[in-house]
């Protein structure tokens, strides 16, 4: 792993993912408030609908990229010794990967 | 030539003595809420998992989790989401050149807190 963290690419990714998540969140909460599910089967149906299922997974991927860049920036601002910085970033990396596996299991489970 | 330094020199990096401008408060809260959101991921996934499991687990979540501890967690989680959302939109607007002057930066920061307060009242009202 290199500490030449960059750069313009993460900066752009942070903004692109932010805009995408704003759009999905607005759509989601709009649907929830205007035409929200009244019971389990309606909610299950909403999440298993392939459009929404895909959208939620794409939202999660944006979130993970966004979270990683954000955590990376915060850790690099406040934690300076290389060893501790590496350890903390590694923990967050494993944590985000584990959360992603859990999330995909939920979303694939509901669409099956 | 001065022979002694004044005893109580100001410490400009003393966090307790710094009075942050409102734009600074929005900024540090954006950081704090971002970290909180990352740490709260298991909570949201737990609710998502539970709500999609079966009818009785769904009812547990939809029944607003009749538990003070969980309610507090959900309120803190929503605060983090709402603040990060509105403050983030402010940064996106600054990126495209909106709200860069001192006066408009202050008004936009006030707007962020106002929007956040309205949505939080709505959420707390819904949870209680």
gemmi code that builds the backbone of each chain (N, CA, C; Angstrom):
import gemmi

chains = {
    "A": [
        ("UNK", (0.855, -1.205, 0.000), (0.000, 0.000, 0.000), (0.883, 1.245, 0.000)),
        ("UNK", (0.483, 2.220, -0.730), (1.273, 3.444, -0.806), (0.527, 4.585, -0.127)),
        ("UNK", (1.263, 5.512, 0.422), (0.621, 6.677, 1.062), (0.407, 7.813, 0.066)),
        ("UNK", (0.805, 7.582, -1.178), (0.472, 8.611, -2.176), (-1.011, 8.468, -2.482)),
        ("UNK", (-1.804, 8.994, -1.559), (-3.228, 8.699, -1.599), (-3.959, 9.472, -2.697)),
        ("UNK", (-3.373, 10.518, -3.234), (-4.076, 11.271, -4.263), (-5.085, 12.176, -3.622)),
        ("UNK", (-5.721, 12.959, -4.303), (-5.600, 13.345, -5.678), (-6.966, 13.690, -6.220)),
        ("UNK", (-6.945, 13.902, -7.487), (-8.151, 14.371, -8.164), (-9.191, 13.264, -8.309)),
        ("UNK", (-8.732, 12.004, -8.442), (-9.704, 10.919, -8.630), (-10.610, 10.694, -7.419)),
        ("UNK", (-10.019, 10.549, -6.209), (-10.904, 10.421, -5.052), (-11.795, 11.643, -4.857)),
        ("UNK", (-11.278, 12.814, -5.175), (-12.060, 14.047, -5.037), (-13.304, 13.964, -5.921)),
        ("UNK", (-13.116, 13.528, -7.168), (-14.247, 13.408, -8.094), (-15.185, 12.286, -7.645)),
        ("UNK", (-14.601, 11.140, -7.246), (-15.421, 10.006, -6.806), (-16.278, 10.397, -5.599)),
        ("UNK", (-15.689, 11.184, -4.683), (-16.428, 11.610, -3.499), (-17.665, 12.421, -3.884)),
        ("UNK", (-17.514, 13.277, -4.906), (-18.635, 14.130, -5.320), (-19.657, 13.370, -6.159)),
        ("UNK", (-19.159, 12.524, -7.068), (-20.078, 11.721, -7.885), (-20.941, 10.819, -7.013)),
        ("UNK", (-20.287, 10.126, -6.049), (-21.045, 9.224, -5.185), (-22.020, 10.015, -4.328)),
        ("UNK", (-21.623, 11.221, -3.911), (-22.514, 12.055, -3.098), (-23.772, 12.412, -3.883)),
        ("UNK", (-23.596, 12.853, -5.131), (-24.745, 13.247, -5.943), (-25.666, 12.047, -6.177)),
        ("UNK", (-25.063, 10.907, -6.498), (-25.867, 9.701, -6.725), (-26.662, 9.331, -5.476)),
        ("UNK", (-26.006, 9.385, -4.303), (-26.692, 9.016, -3.070), (-27.803, 10.005, -2.718)),
        ("UNK", (-27.586, 11.291, -3.010), (-28.647, 12.274, -2.768), (-29.878, 11.913, -3.602)),
        ("UNK", (-29.662, 11.585, -4.880), (-30.776, 11.247, -5.768), (-31.519, 10.007, -5.257)),
        ("UNK", (-30.765, 8.957, -4.901), (-31.410, 7.723, -4.437), (-32.152, 7.964, -3.116)),
        ("UNK", (-31.519, 8.700, -2.199), (-32.165, 8.959, -0.909), (-33.469, 9.725, -1.087)),
        ("UNK", (-33.454, 10.738, -1.977), (-34.663, 11.521, -2.211), (-35.763, 10.636, -2.800)),
        ("UNK", (-35.382, 9.814, -3.801), (-36.346, 8.883, -4.401), (-36.920, 7.932, -3.353)),
        ("UNK", (-36.013, 7.360, -2.534), (-36.423, 6.372, -1.534), (-37.379, 6.979, -0.515)),
        ("UNK", (-37.002, 8.136, 0.053), (-37.846, 8.722, 1.092), (-39.141, 9.281, 0.504)),
        ("UNK", (-39.086, 9.743, -0.746), (-40.314, 10.201, -1.409), (-41.304, 9.040, -1.513)),
        ("UNK", (-40.804, 7.896, -2.015), (-41.663, 6.722, -2.154), (-42.145, 6.230, -0.786)),
        ("UNK", (-41.246, 6.282, 0.195), (-41.595, 5.817, 1.540), (-42.722, 6.659, 2.145)),
        ("UNK", (-42.638, 7.979, 1.941), (-43.635, 8.866, 2.553), (-44.934, 8.863, 1.751)),
        ("UNK", (-44.824, 8.929, 0.408), (-46.020, 9.022, -0.424), (-46.736, 7.687, -0.542)),
        ("UNK", (-45.946, 6.618, -0.746), (-46.548, 5.321, -1.029), (-45.762, 4.216, -0.322)),
        ("UNK", (-45.584, 4.414, 0.993), (-44.765, 3.486, 1.753), (-45.445, 2.143, 1.947)),
        ("UNK", (-44.658, 1.101, 2.232), (-45.236, -0.223, 2.431), (-46.031, -0.264, 3.737)),
        ("UNK", (-47.195, -0.925, 3.693), (-48.028, -0.973, 4.892), (-47.833, -2.289, 5.636)),
        ("UNK", (-47.176, -3.248, 5.002), (-46.935, -4.518, 5.695), (-45.680, -5.198, 5.148)),
        ("UNK", (-45.390, -6.343, 5.728), (-44.156, -7.061, 5.370), (-44.082, -7.394, 3.888)),
        ("UNK", (-45.180, -7.932, 3.320), (-45.076, -8.399, 1.935), (-44.890, -7.229, 0.969)),
        ("UNK", (-45.500, -6.062, 1.292), (-45.312, -4.887, 0.435), (-43.851, -4.419, 0.481)),
        ("UNK", (-43.266, -4.409, 1.667), (-41.859, -3.990, 1.842), (-40.922, -4.979, 1.154)),
        ("UNK", (-41.217, -6.285, 1.341), (-40.411, -7.324, 0.715), (-40.473, -7.214, -0.809)),
        ("UNK", (-41.689, -6.932, -1.304), (-41.885, -6.794, -2.743), (-41.107, -5.597, -3.293)),
        ("UNK", (-41.150, -4.485, -2.534), (-40.425, -3.276, -2.936), (-38.934, -3.579, -3.078)),
        ("UNK", (-38.347, -4.232, -2.073), (-36.909, -4.487, -2.080), (-36.506, -5.589, -3.061)),
        ("UNK", (-37.468, -6.483, -3.420), (-37.097, -7.542, -4.362), (-37.332, -7.125, -5.812)),
        ("UNK", (-38.042, -6.026, -6.013), (-38.214, -5.463, -7.352), (-36.830, -5.209, -7.941)),
        ("UNK", (-36.576, -5.726, -9.158), (-35.185, -5.722, -9.632), (-34.628, -4.310, -9.808)),
        ("UNK", (-35.477, -3.337, -10.163), (-34.991, -1.959, -10.275), (-34.488, -1.458, -8.916)),
        ("UNK", (-35.331, -1.625, -7.892), (-34.953, -1.116, -6.572), (-33.837, -1.936, -5.955)),
        ("UNK", (-33.882, -3.250, -6.169), (-32.830, -4.108, -5.641), (-31.464, -3.668, -6.185)),
        ("UNK", (-31.423, -3.435, -7.493), (-30.171, -2.983, -8.126), (-29.773, -1.603, -7.622)),
        ("UNK", (-30.790, -0.702, -7.514), (-30.518, 0.666, -7.072), (-29.939, 0.677, -5.653)),
        ("UNK", (-30.496, -0.161, -4.788), (-30.021, -0.210, -3.398), (-28.585, -0.732, -3.347)),
        ("UNK", (-28.280, -1.744, -4.170), (-26.906, -2.254, -4.193), (-25.949, -1.195, -4.743)),
        ("UNK", (-26.389, -0.469, -5.796), (-25.543, 0.603, -6.339), (-25.343, 1.711, -5.310)),
        ("UNK", (-26.407, 1.984, -4.548), (-26.300, 2.967, -3.467), (-25.230, 2.522, -2.476)),
        ("UNK", (-25.267, 1.236, -2.133), (-24.300, 0.717, -1.167), (-22.870, 0.839, -1.700)),
        ("UNK", (-22.669, 0.521, -2.981), (-21.316, 0.616, -3.540), (-20.818, 2.066, -3.508)),
        ("UNK", (-21.728, 3.017, -3.828), (-21.369, 4.439, -3.715), (-20.992, 4.773, -2.286)),
        ("UNK", (-21.821, 4.256, -1.362), (-21.608, 4.547, 0.054), (-20.244, 4.042, 0.522)),
        ("UNK", (-19.877, 2.835, 0.070), (-18.611, 2.257, 0.523), (-17.423, 3.063, -0.022)),
        ("UNK", (-17.505, 3.450, -1.298), (-16.436, 4.275, -1.866), (-16.340, 5.605, -1.132)),
        ("UNK", (-17.496, 6.222, -0.908), (-17.585, 7.511, -0.228), (-17.044, 7.396, 1.205)),
        ("UNK", (-17.461, 6.326, 1.894), (-17.035, 6.128, 3.282), (-15.524, 5.907, 3.351)),
        ("UNK", (-15.004, 5.120, 2.416), (-13.574, 4.835, 2.436), (-12.754, 6.109, 2.241)),
        ("UNK", (-13.148, 6.930, 1.261), (-12.404, 8.170, 1.017), (-12.515, 9.100, 2.224)),
        ("UNK", (-13.719, 9.176, 2.787), (-13.933, 10.048, 3.941), (-13.106, 9.605, 5.138)),
        ("UNK", (-13.146, 8.302, 5.437), (-12.393, 7.767, 6.574), (-10.896, 7.959, 6.345)),
        ("UNK", (-10.479, 7.692, 5.119), (-9.074, 7.857, 4.764), (-8.617, 9.302, 5.030)),
        ("UNK", (-9.442, 10.270, 4.603), (-9.086, 11.679, 4.812), (-9.014, 12.017, 6.299)),
        ("UNK", (-10.011, 11.530, 7.060), (-10.045, 11.845, 8.490), (-8.853, 11.197, 9.204)),
        ("UNK", (-8.591, 9.911, 8.885), (-7.481, 9.206, 9.534), (-6.152, 9.890, 9.199)),
        ("UNK", (-5.981, 10.292, 7.932), (-4.717, 10.923, 7.553), (-4.556, 12.309, 8.192)),
        ("UNK", (-5.695, 12.958, 8.514), (-5.607, 14.263, 9.170), (-5.192, 14.148, 10.631)),
        ("UNK", (-5.666, 13.090, 11.305), (-5.484, 13.052, 12.760), (-4.482, 12.020, 13.234)),
        ("UNK", (-4.205, 10.989, 12.418), (-3.280, 9.943, 12.863), (-2.026, 9.983, 11.999)),
        ("UNK", (-0.899, 10.329, 12.626), (0.307, 10.557, 11.842), (1.307, 9.409, 11.819)),
        ("UNK", (1.525, 8.697, 12.948), (2.528, 7.611, 12.869), (2.089, 6.548, 11.856)),
        ("UNK", (3.007, 6.181, 10.958), (2.664, 5.277, 9.856), (2.022, 3.976, 10.318)),
        ("UNK", (2.602, 3.371, 11.382), (2.120, 2.065, 11.818), (0.678, 2.113, 12.284)),
        ("UNK", (0.358, 3.083, 13.144), (-1.005, 3.188, 13.674), (-1.976, 3.531, 12.546)),
        ("UNK", (-1.520, 4.420, 11.665), (-2.363, 4.822, 10.534), (-2.703, 3.607, 9.671)),
        ("UNK", (-1.682, 2.809, 9.386), (-1.883, 1.597, 8.585), (-2.856, 0.651, 9.283)),
        ("UNK", (-2.664, 0.488, 10.599), (-3.517, -0.430, 11.348), (-4.972, 0.049, 11.337)),
        ("UNK", (-5.174, 1.335, 11.610), (-6.543, 1.860, 11.677), (-7.220, 1.754, 10.311)),
        ("UNK", (-6.490, 2.123, 9.254), (-7.077, 2.036, 7.914), (-7.386, 0.586, 7.543)),
        ("UNK", (-6.511, -0.333, 7.962), (-6.765, -1.753, 7.672), (-8.040, -2.221, 8.358)),
        ("UNK", (-8.201, -1.828, 9.631), (-9.406, -2.219, 10.360), (-10.646, -1.704, 9.624)),
        ("UNK", (-10.613, -0.446, 9.200), (-11.760, 0.104, 8.475), (-11.978, -0.617, 7.145)),
        ("UNK", (-10.891, -0.995, 6.483), (-11.009, -1.720, 5.222), (-11.721, -3.057, 5.407)),
        ("UNK", (-11.286, -3.821, 6.422), (-11.925, -5.108, 6.697), (-13.375, -4.902, 7.117)),
        ("UNK", (-13.596, -3.875, 7.933), (-14.938, -3.567, 8.418), (-15.886, -3.268, 7.247)),
        ("UNK", (-15.449, -2.399, 6.334), (-16.309, -2.049, 5.195), (-16.539, -3.260, 4.285)),
        ("UNK", (-15.510, -4.102, 4.129), (-15.672, -5.316, 3.311), (-16.684, -6.253, 3.956)),
        ("UNK", (-16.584, -6.421, 5.278), (-17.513, -7.312, 5.981), (-18.946, -6.788, 5.871)),
        ("UNK", (-19.116, -5.485, 6.055), (-20.446, -4.888, 5.943), (-21.015, -5.092, 4.536)),
        ("UNK", (-20.133, -4.995, 3.529), (-20.577, -5.164, 2.152), (-21.061, -6.585, 1.901)),
        ("UNK", (-20.348, -7.567, 2.457), (-20.767, -8.959, 2.275), (-22.134, -9.182, 2.926)),
        ("UNK", (-22.296, -8.644, 4.130), (-23.589, -8.760, 4.830), (-24.705, -8.132, 3.984)),
        ("UNK", (-24.435, -6.912, 3.507), (-25.413, -6.175, 2.708), (-25.809, -6.960, 1.452)),
        ("UNK", (-24.800, -7.521, 0.747), (-25.099, -8.263, -0.485), (-25.896, -9.531, -0.174)),
        ("UNK", (-25.576, -10.172, 0.957), (-26.335, -11.365, 1.336), (-27.807, -11.009, 1.564)),
        ("UNK", (-28.040, -9.867, 2.204), (-29.428, -9.447, 2.452), (-30.138, -9.186, 1.122)),
        ("UNK", (-29.484, -8.393, 0.249), (-30.161, -7.981, -0.980), (-30.305, -9.132, -1.980)),
        ("UNK", (-29.312, -10.030, -2.038), (-29.460, -11.191, -2.919), (-30.482, -12.162, -2.338)),
        ("UNK", (-30.513, -12.253, -1.031), (-31.463, -13.144, -0.376), (-32.898, -12.729, -0.651)),
        ("UNK", (-33.135, -11.428, -0.698), (-34.495, -10.955, -0.881), (-34.948, -11.079, -2.330)),
        ("UNK", (-33.991, -11.035, -3.271), (-34.375, -11.094, -4.681), (-34.538, -12.536, -5.144)),
        ("UNK", (-34.015, -13.488, -4.363), (-34.076, -14.886, -4.789), (-35.491, -15.448, -4.627)),
    ],
    "B": [
        ("UNK", (14.678, 46.193, 25.611), (14.450, 44.770, 25.405), (13.602, 44.180, 26.524)),
        ("UNK", (12.650, 43.343, 26.115), (11.759, 42.764, 27.110), (12.470, 41.619, 27.833)),
        ("UNK", (12.398, 41.634, 29.138), (13.107, 40.592, 29.887), (12.227, 39.394, 30.222)),
        ("UNK", (10.949, 39.618, 30.318), (10.092, 38.461, 30.620), (8.862, 38.464, 29.728)),
        ("UNK", (8.395, 37.272, 29.439), (7.196, 37.161, 28.613), (5.971, 37.296, 29.500)),
        ("UNK", (4.882, 37.803, 28.960), (3.652, 37.863, 29.761), (3.274, 36.458, 30.222)),
        ("UNK", (2.731, 36.369, 31.440), (2.474, 35.050, 32.026), (1.408, 34.252, 31.267)),
        ("UNK", (0.273, 34.906, 31.015), (-0.809, 34.165, 30.360), (-0.895, 34.551, 28.898)),
        ("UNK", (-0.099, 33.851, 28.103), (-0.179, 34.138, 26.672), (-1.369, 33.411, 26.076)),
        ("UNK", (-2.025, 33.996, 25.102), (-3.183, 33.311, 24.519), (-2.743, 32.065, 23.765)),
        ("UNK", (-3.524, 30.992, 23.924), (-3.249, 29.772, 23.166), (-4.303, 29.682, 22.075)),
        ("UNK", (-3.898, 29.919, 20.863), (-4.904, 29.988, 19.812), (-5.398, 28.616, 19.366)),
        ("UNK", (-4.710, 27.557, 19.799), (-5.199, 26.233, 19.422), (-5.850, 25.517, 20.602)),
        ("UNK", (-6.158, 26.281, 21.654), (-6.895, 25.699, 22.767), (-8.350, 25.542, 22.336)),
        ("UNK", (-8.759, 24.285, 22.160), (-10.093, 24.036, 21.594), (-11.202, 24.650, 22.439)),
        ("UNK", (-10.927, 24.774, 23.757), (-11.979, 25.322, 24.627), (-12.073, 26.831, 24.515)),
        ("UNK", (-11.029, 27.455, 23.973), (-11.052, 28.920, 23.887), (-11.379, 29.414, 22.480)),
        ("UNK", (-11.335, 28.489, 21.531), (-11.659, 28.888, 20.166), (-13.173, 28.964, 20.021)),
        ("UNK", (-13.653, 30.074, 19.486), (-15.077, 30.143, 19.207), (-15.243, 29.992, 17.707)),
        ("UNK", (-15.724, 28.825, 17.305), (-15.849, 28.545, 15.878), (-16.978, 29.368, 15.269)),
        ("UNK", (-16.763, 29.905, 14.070), (-17.884, 30.518, 13.342), (-18.863, 29.428, 12.902)),
        ("UNK", (-20.075, 29.800, 12.584), (-21.119, 28.807, 12.263), (-20.697, 27.906, 11.094)),
        ("UNK", (-19.941, 28.478, 10.157), (-19.486, 27.662, 9.029), (-18.531, 26.561, 9.511)),
        ("UNK", (-17.749, 26.887, 10.545), (-16.838, 25.902, 11.114), (-17.589, 24.815, 11.854)),
        ("UNK", (-18.692, 25.199, 12.516), (-19.498, 24.213, 13.236), (-20.125, 23.239, 12.236)),
        ("UNK", (-20.668, 23.772, 11.121), (-21.239, 22.899, 10.092), (-20.175, 21.938, 9.579)),
        ("UNK", (-18.966, 22.462, 9.409), (-17.885, 21.665, 8.840), (-17.455, 20.528, 9.768)),
        ("UNK", (-17.214, 20.849, 11.044), (-16.748, 19.794, 11.955), (-17.869, 18.790, 12.208)),
        ("UNK", (-19.122, 19.273, 12.206), (-20.248, 18.354, 12.390), (-20.411, 17.446, 11.175)),
        ("UNK", (-20.019, 17.941, 10.004), (-20.067, 17.114, 8.798), (-19.080, 15.944, 8.933)),
        ("UNK", (-17.903, 16.245, 9.463), (-16.895, 15.212, 9.730), (-17.394, 14.213, 10.755)),
        ("UNK", (-17.865, 14.752, 11.884), (-18.332, 13.900, 12.974), (-19.477, 13.006, 12.503)),
        ("UNK", (-20.427, 13.598, 11.767), (-21.575, 12.812, 11.315), (-21.138, 11.756, 10.299)),
        ("UNK", (-20.124, 12.072, 9.490), (-19.619, 11.090, 8.535), (-19.037, 9.875, 9.243)),
        ("UNK", (-18.232, 10.133, 10.275), (-17.638, 9.027, 11.026), (-18.742, 8.230, 11.730)),
        ("UNK", (-19.715, 8.944, 12.318), (-20.838, 8.271, 12.979), (-21.603, 7.385, 12.004)),
        ("UNK", (-21.809, 7.881, 10.778), (-22.543, 7.098, 9.787), (-21.810, 5.807, 9.461)),
        ("UNK", (-20.495, 5.907, 9.308), (-19.720, 4.700, 9.017), (-19.845, 3.714, 10.174)),
        ("UNK", (-19.750, 4.243, 11.415), (-19.840, 3.358, 12.574), (-21.249, 2.796, 12.770)),
        ("UNK", (-22.267, 3.489, 12.212), (-23.645, 3.027, 12.424), (-24.112, 2.052, 11.344)),
        ("UNK", (-23.231, 1.725, 10.388), (-23.641, 0.805, 9.317), (-24.233, -0.513, 9.830)),
        ("UNK", (-23.629, -1.138, 10.863), (-24.222, -2.401, 11.337), (-25.641, -2.213, 11.852)),
        ("UNK", (-25.904, -1.051, 12.461), (-27.250, -0.780, 12.975), (-28.275, -0.773, 11.845)),
        ("UNK", (-27.966, -0.029, 10.744), (-28.894, 0.046, 9.610), (-29.050, -1.316, 8.937)),
        ("UNK", (-27.934, -2.038, 8.807), (-28.015, -3.359, 8.175), (-28.806, -4.327, 9.045)),
        ("UNK", (-28.662, -4.184, 10.357), (-29.428, -5.015, 11.279), (-30.930, -4.792, 11.066)),
        ("UNK", (-31.334, -3.531, 10.966), (-32.749, -3.207, 10.719), (-33.204, -3.718, 9.358)),
        ("UNK", (-32.355, -3.543, 8.348), (-32.714, -3.991, 7.002), (-32.887, -5.508, 6.975)),
        ("UNK", (-31.935, -6.213, 7.578), (-31.966, -7.667, 7.632), (-33.232, -8.148, 8.342)),
        ("UNK", (-33.473, -7.555, 9.514), (-34.623, -7.945, 10.334), (-35.930, -7.670, 9.596)),
        ("UNK", (-36.008, -6.497, 8.962), (-37.276, -6.088, 8.333), (-37.613, -6.972, 7.136)),
        ("UNK", (-36.608, -7.629, 6.545), (-36.868, -8.442, 5.358), (-36.946, -9.932, 5.683)),
        ("UNK", (-36.798, -10.273, 6.966), (-36.750, -11.684, 7.350), (-38.131, -12.343, 7.280)),
        ("UNK", (-39.030, -11.909, 8.136), (-40.392, -12.448, 8.115), (-41.338, -11.428, 8.738)),
        ("UNK", (-42.616, -11.762, 8.758), (-43.617, -10.804, 9.191), (-43.392, -10.316, 10.620)),
        ("UNK", (-43.072, -11.239, 11.530), (-42.964, -10.804, 12.919), (-41.731, -9.927, 13.147)),
        ("UNK", (-40.619, -10.236, 12.461), (-39.438, -9.370, 12.585), (-39.716, -8.012, 11.948)),
        ("UNK", (-40.437, -8.033, 10.804), (-40.805, -6.773, 10.156), (-41.624, -5.914, 11.106)),
        ("UNK", (-42.605, -6.556, 11.752), (-43.462, -5.799, 12.662), (-42.678, -5.196, 13.816)),
        ("UNK", (-41.636, -5.883, 14.223), (-40.768, -5.376, 15.285), (-40.123, -4.054, 14.849)),
        ("UNK", (-39.613, -4.032, 13.617), (-38.967, -2.814, 13.097), (-40.017, -1.741, 12.831)),
        ("UNK", (-41.115, -2.133, 12.152), (-42.150, -1.158, 11.805), (-42.835, -0.636, 13.064)),
        ("UNK", (-42.841, -1.432, 14.125), (-43.417, -0.993, 15.392), (-42.480, -0.054, 16.141)),
        ("UNK", (-41.562, 0.560, 15.381), (-40.630, 1.578, 15.877), (-39.781, 1.077, 17.031)),
        ("UNK", (-39.578, -0.212, 17.106), (-38.690, -0.795, 18.107), (-38.964, -0.203, 19.474)),
        ("UNK", (-39.933, -0.747, 20.134), (-40.405, -0.176, 21.383), (-39.354, -0.293, 22.479)),
        ("UNK", (-38.293, 0.438, 22.293), (-37.166, 0.328, 23.205), (-36.418, 1.656, 23.216)),
        ("UNK", (-36.289, 2.230, 24.410), (-35.696, 3.561, 24.534), (-34.285, 3.611, 23.948)),
        ("UNK", (-33.489, 2.582, 24.254), (-32.110, 2.539, 23.800), (-32.019, 2.565, 22.269)),
        ("UNK", (-32.843, 1.719, 21.623), (-32.825, 1.678, 20.165), (-33.339, 2.982, 19.563)),
        ("UNK", (-34.365, 3.558, 20.216), (-34.888, 4.832, 19.721), (-33.807, 5.902, 19.724)),
        ("UNK", (-33.030, 5.953, 20.814), (-31.951, 6.940, 20.902), (-30.920, 6.699, 19.800)),
        ("UNK", (-30.565, 5.424, 19.602), (-29.605, 5.095, 18.546), (-30.119, 5.548, 17.183)),
        ("UNK", (-31.417, 5.284, 16.943), (-32.002, 5.647, 15.656), (-32.024, 7.163, 15.482)),
        ("UNK", (-32.317, 7.893, 16.572), (-32.335, 9.358, 16.482), (-30.938, 9.894, 16.178)),
        ("UNK", (-29.930, 9.359, 16.865), (-28.550, 9.795, 16.600), (-28.150, 9.443, 15.162)),
        ("UNK", (-28.529, 8.237, 14.742), (-28.222, 7.807, 13.378), (-28.874, 8.711, 12.341)),
        ("UNK", (-30.145, 9.055, 12.575), (-30.826, 9.946, 11.637), (-30.228, 11.346, 11.662)),
        ("UNK", (-29.827, 11.814, 12.863), (-29.192, 13.132, 12.909), (-27.944, 13.129, 12.021)),
        ("UNK", (-27.131, 12.082, 12.177), (-25.900, 12.005, 11.389), (-26.226, 12.022, 9.894)),
        ("UNK", (-27.240, 11.233, 9.520), (-27.608, 11.172, 8.101), (-28.091, 12.542, 7.594)),
        ("UNK", (-29.003, 13.162, 8.367), (-29.601, 14.425, 7.929), (-28.558, 15.547, 7.878)),
        ("UNK", (-27.716, 15.619, 8.904), (-26.701, 16.675, 8.883), (-25.725, 16.463, 7.732)),
        ("UNK", (-25.277, 15.219, 7.580), (-24.313, 14.923, 6.517), (-24.921, 15.229, 5.151)),
        ("UNK", (-26.209, 14.924, 5.012), (-26.949, 15.170, 3.771), (-26.976, 16.674, 3.439)),
        ("UNK", (-27.481, 17.483, 4.374), (-27.638, 18.916, 4.073), (-26.292, 19.638, 3.986)),
        ("UNK", (-25.375, 19.326, 4.918), (-24.065, 19.978, 4.863), (-23.324, 19.552, 3.594)),
        ("UNK", (-23.531, 18.288, 3.191), (-22.901, 17.794, 1.970), (-23.414, 18.517, 0.737)),
        ("UNK", (-24.742, 18.754, 0.707), (-25.315, 19.500, -0.422), (-24.706, 20.901, -0.468)),
        ("UNK", (-24.470, 21.481, 0.729), (-23.847, 22.799, 0.775), (-22.453, 22.756, 0.117)),
        ("UNK", (-21.687, 21.691, 0.413), (-20.355, 21.605, -0.203), (-20.436, 21.429, -1.710)),
        ("UNK", (-21.430, 20.651, -2.160), (-21.593, 20.474, -3.608), (-21.921, 21.814, -4.264)),
        ("UNK", (-22.744, 22.612, -3.578), (-23.087, 23.929, -4.128), (-21.860, 24.834, -4.160)),
        ("UNK", (-21.040, 24.772, -3.095), (-19.819, 25.580, -3.078), (-18.905, 25.169, -4.239)),
        ("UNK", (-18.868, 23.859, -4.532), (-18.055, 23.376, -5.653), (-18.445, 24.025, -6.974)),
        ("UNK", (-19.754, 24.293, -7.145), (-20.160, 24.922, -8.400), (-20.293, 26.433, -8.243)),
        ("UNK", (-19.686, 26.961, -7.167), (-19.560, 28.409, -7.045), (-20.706, 29.118, -6.360)),
        ("UNK", (-21.594, 28.343, -5.699), (-22.714, 28.979, -5.003), (-22.404, 29.058, -3.508)),
        ("UNK", (-22.496, 30.253, -2.941), (-22.307, 30.418, -1.507), (-20.860, 30.512, -1.082)),
        ("UNK", (-20.039, 31.132, -1.913), (-18.627, 31.229, -1.576), (-18.289, 32.471, -0.760)),
        ("UNK", (-19.093, 33.531, -0.896), (-18.786, 34.752, -0.150), (-19.056, 34.536, 1.328)),
        ("UNK", (-18.441, 35.370, 2.173), (-18.558, 35.171, 3.613), (-20.014, 35.229, 4.051)),
        ("UNK", (-20.725, 36.249, 3.556), (-22.101, 36.423, 4.006), (-22.995, 35.261, 3.562)),
        ("UNK", (-22.846, 34.826, 2.300), (-23.720, 33.742, 1.835), (-23.306, 32.408, 2.457)),
        ("UNK", (-22.018, 32.260, 2.812), (-21.595, 31.032, 3.497), (-22.269, 30.948, 4.864)),
        ("UNK", (-22.362, 32.102, 5.534), (-23.023, 32.124, 6.847), (-24.512, 31.845, 6.697)),
        ("UNK", (-25.161, 32.462, 5.703), (-26.603, 32.214, 5.535), (-26.865, 30.765, 5.163)),
        ("UNK", (-25.995, 30.197, 4.306), (-26.221, 28.800, 3.907), (-26.016, 27.863, 5.086)),
        ("UNK", (-25.054, 28.189, 5.959), (-24.850, 27.353, 7.144), (-26.078, 27.403, 8.045)),
        ("UNK", (-26.662, 28.602, 8.177), (-27.885, 28.730, 8.977), (-29.010, 27.922, 8.351)),
        ("UNK", (-29.062, 27.952, 7.025), (-30.087, 27.201, 6.303), (-29.925, 25.694, 6.534)),
        ("UNK", (-28.663, 25.233, 6.558), (-28.395, 23.815, 6.815), (-28.969, 23.421, 8.172)),
        ("UNK", (-28.674, 24.246, 9.204), (-29.169, 23.912, 10.547), (-30.690, 24.012, 10.616)),
        ("UNK", (-31.264, 24.979, 9.898), (-32.723, 25.135, 9.926), (-33.401, 23.924, 9.281)),
        ("UNK", (-32.910, 23.521, 8.109), (-33.491, 22.373, 7.399), (-33.356, 21.120, 8.243)),
        ("UNK", (-32.175, 20.980, 8.854), (-31.885, 19.837, 9.693), (-32.836, 19.778, 10.895)),
        ("UNK", (-33.079, 20.952, 11.506), (-33.956, 20.999, 12.679), (-35.373, 20.590, 12.308)),
        ("UNK", (-35.858, 21.069, 11.156), (-37.218, 20.740, 10.717), (-37.346, 19.234, 10.506)),
        ("UNK", (-36.390, 18.657, 9.764), (-36.469, 17.221, 9.473), (-36.335, 16.405, 10.753)),
        ("UNK", (-35.455, 16.832, 11.661), (-35.278, 16.094, 12.916), (-36.550, 16.127, 13.758)),
        ("UNK", (-37.229, 17.290, 13.793), (-38.493, 17.376, 14.539), (-39.498, 16.388, 13.962)),
        ("UNK", (-39.543, 16.326, 12.637), (-40.447, 15.400, 11.953), (-40.121, 13.956, 12.344)),
        ("UNK", (-38.836, 13.622, 12.338), (-38.419, 12.244, 12.636), (-38.682, 11.884, 14.099)),
        ("UNK", (-38.362, 12.828, 15.006), (-38.594, 12.563, 16.428), (-40.089, 12.409, 16.694)),
        ("UNK", (-40.889, 13.265, 16.040), (-42.331, 13.163, 16.180), (-42.866, 11.823, 15.697)),
        ("UNK", (-42.263, 11.318, 14.617), (-42.696, 10.035, 14.055), (-42.272, 8.863, 14.949)),
        ("UNK", (-41.105, 9.014, 15.587), (-40.583, 7.913, 16.411), (-41.295, 7.786, 17.754)),
        ("UNK", (-41.728, 8.935, 18.288), (-42.305, 8.905, 19.644), (-43.787, 8.516, 19.624)),
    ],
}
model = gemmi.Model(1)
for chain_id, residues in chains.items():
    chain = gemmi.Chain(chain_id)
    for i, (resn, *xyz) in enumerate(residues, 1):
        res = gemmi.Residue()
        res.name, res.seqid = resn, gemmi.SeqId(i, " ")
        for name, pos in zip(("N", "CA", "C"), xyz):
            atom = gemmi.Atom()
            atom.name, atom.element = name, gemmi.Element(name[0])
            atom.pos, atom.b_iso = gemmi.Position(*pos), 0.0
            res.add_atom(atom)
        chain.add_residue(res)
    model.add_chain(chain)
structure = gemmi.Structure()
structure.add_model(model)
structure.setup_entities()
